[in-house]
């Protein structure tokens, strides 16, 4: 078992991108790749945050677990670009890589090639695909889809990847999701009950914003006036009546 000094030096070498020293430490003490450090992170997470593709591959080749979660995710706010939706226990290496966007595309690809669970969710049931789409990382989202990402996994608010793609106006991802069988009529229950009271200076109420964000994809596309997305959803069998119900309750 590696000593604390060995573990700390190992992490220091990862953070300084010193491939040779990382390699030598693994040769002397192979189990070091599995060790967590005081902040709950393991060497693979550290290498991913450093965006060091070579060290990531070295760790994986040396037996690092591609699906191992961090144990103290509350400390990851800064490293996740202040995205509060991913600040929690349960950050996998794949989540860590996706959080860096296109800068870590090659690392996401490596993790997938090494058999990472493409559908492993966090404690809020957020999937890697949902995270990539919300972050507007189209290339990564497409890559996840190529590796079999489930298009219908909803997070704890019952929000689907298709709803997020529609909200972002990302017609390319909407098309890809629909081609893979994304459900068109998933609706957050609260959206159908929204009203237009308490409008702000833009004549947009908090409840209106909630409705647009969480309603079914067709409702979202209509309110955002994304014509191409509306056509794709209708061609894929989206229920116009469900959209009308949301609109009636909103107006």
N, C-alpha and C positions, 0 to 999 in steps of 0.2 A: 504494500500500500504506500502511495507517495506521501511524503511528509508535507506539512503546510508550506515549508520553504520551497519545496519542489513545485507544489501547485501554484504558489504565488509567482515564482519565476516563469513557470510555463505560461501563465496568463499574461505576464508582462511581455514575454516574447511574442505572444499572439497579437497583443495590442501594438507592439512595435513592428509588426509584420516581418519578424525575423524567421523566415522559413527554416533555415538550417538549424537554428537552435531548437525550434519546435520539433523538428524531425529527430534530433539527437535525444531530446528528453523522452520522446515516445519510444525510441529504441531502448533506452535504459529502463523506462518504467511505463510499459504499455497501458496499464490501467488508468494512467493520468487523464486519458481522454474522456473518462466517465465521471470524473470528479466535479462536483459543484463547488463553487467558492462562496465566500461569505455573503454575497448579495443574492444568492440563490441561482445564479446563472452557471451554465456549464461552458466548457471551452468552445463547443460548436457555435453557441449563440454569440460568444465574443467574436469569433472569426467572421460570422455573418454580419454583425454590426460594423466590423472593420471593412466589409466588402472585399475580403481577401479570398478570391476563388481558389487559389492554390492551396492555402491552408485548410479551407473548408473540405476540399477533396482529400487532402492528407488525413484529416481527422476521420472522415467517413471511411476511407480505406483502412484506417486503423481501428475501426469498430465503433466509432461514435454513433449513438442512437439518433437517427434522423427524426424520430417522433417524440423525443423527450421534451417535456415541458419545463419551463422555468418554474421555480417554486416561490419566487417573490416578485411577481409581475408588477406590483404596485410601484416598483422603482423604475419602471421602463418608460415613464411619460416623456422624458426628453428624447430618448432614442426612438420613440414612435412619433416624432414630429408633432408632439402635443395633440395627438389624436386620442381623445378621451375614450373612444369606443374600444380601444385595444389596450387599455391600462387595467390589467387584472391578472390574477394567477391563471396559468394555463397557456402561456405563450409558447408555441412550438417553434422549432427552427424555421418551418415554412412560413408561419406568421411573421417571424422576425425578418425574413427575407422580403416578403411582400410589402412590409411596412416601409421599406426603403424605395419602393417603386421601381422604375426601369433601371435604376442604378444597380439593382441586384437581380436583374433578369437572368443572368447567367447562373447565379447561385440558385435561384428558383428552379431553373432547368436541371441543374446538377442534383438537387434534392429529389426531384421527381424521377430522374434517371436511377437514383439509388433506392427507389421504392418507398418514398415517404407517403404517408396516408393523405391523399389529396382531399379527403372529406373530413379529416379530423377537426372538430369544432372546438372553440373555447368554452368557458363556463357560461357564456351567454348564448351559446349555440350559434355563434357567428362562424360561418364557414370561410375557408381561404378564398373561395370564389367571391363571396359577398364582400370580403375585405378588399379584394383587388378591384371589383367593380365600383365600390364606394370611393376608392382612392383614384378612380378614373385611369387605372392602369390597364389599358385595353390589351396590350401585348401579353401581359402576364395573365389576364383573364382568359384570353384565347389559348394560351399554353395550358392552363389548368383544365380547360374544356377538352383539349386534345388528350389529356391524361385521365379523362373520365370523371371530372368534377360533377357532382350532383347538382343539377340546375334548380332543384325545387326545395333545397334545405332553407328553411326560414329561421331567422334569429328569434330571440325571446319575445320580440314584439310582433311576431308573425309577419315580418317583412321579408320578402323574397328578393333574390338577385334581380329578377325581372323588374320588380317595382323600382329598385335603385337605379337600374339602367335606364328605365323610362324617365325617372326624375332627373337624371343627368343628361337626358337627350342623346344618349349614346346609341344611335340607330344600328351601328355595326354589332354591338354586343347584344342588343335586343334581337336582331336577326339570328345571331348565333345561338342564343338561348332558346328561341322559338324552334329552330331547326332541331334542337336536342330535346324537345318535348316540355319546355317550361310551361307551367300552368298559368293561364292568362287571367284567371278571375280570383286569385288570392286577394283578400281584402282584410285589412286591420279593422277589427270591430268598432273601434272608436271613431274611425273616419266617417262612417255613414251617419253619425249623430252630430257632426260638427255644424255650427251655425256661423253667421257672419257678424256676431256682436263684438263690441270693443275693438273696432278697426283702428289701425294706427294711421300715421300720416300718409302712408301709401294706400290707404283704404284696404289694407290687408290685415285681418285679425289673426291672432295666434291660433285660433281654432281652424281658420281657413288654411293656414300654413300646415297645420297638423293633418288636415284632410288631404291636401295635395301630396303631402309626403307619404302618408300611409294608406291611401285608397288603392283600389285596384289599378293595374297598369294603364288600362284604357282611360279611366278617369284622369289619371295623372297626365297622360299624353294630350288629352283634350284641353285640360286647363292650361297646360304649358304650350299648346298650339304646335305640337310636333307632328306635322302632317304625315311624314313618312312613317313614323312609329305607329300612328293611328291606323294607317293602311295595313301595316304588317300585322298588328294585333287583330284587326277585323278579319283579315285573310286567314288568320290562325284560329278563328272561332271565338274570339273574345265576345262576351255577352253584353250587348248594347244596353239591355235592360238593367243590368247591375250598375253600369255607369250612370244611367239615367236616375236611378235611385239615389246615388251619391250626390248628383247634381241637384236633385229636388230638395234633399235635406240640407244642402249647403246654402242654396239661394233663399 
